[in-house]
Amino acid sequence: MKYYHNPRCSKSRQGLGFIPSGCQIILYLKEGISVDDYASILQRYDGTVLDLLRIQELPAKGLNLHSYSIYELAEFLAQNPIVLQRPILDDGVSIIVGRPVENISTHLNN
């Protein structure tokens, strides 16, 4: 299980309280994520892919990200990780966006 965390984000800090011990915390802004890992996150998300993006962040603002393929979005995120929504929990099967952070608790308790 992986938790994509931005320590400067209050929601991401709040979400830490819901994740189980042993969960790998990925500081994606500092450590980076490969294009393949981004593609996997985007493909496995059971929702609108744009929900995984912070489209008002400057690198994304004004871009027509609807027209990007999954791989193009993955490449864009690898170059602009600040655009990734946060926090994100990856349980190996599902991708959960922690906005609201209770999404994480609800998913883990099912």
Secondary structure, 3 states (H helix, E strand, C coil): CEEECCCCCHHHHHHCCCCCCCCEEECHHHHCCCHHHHHHHHHHCCCCHHHHECCCCCCCCCCCHHHCCHHHHHHHHHHCHHHECCCEEECCCCEEECCCCHHHHHHHCC
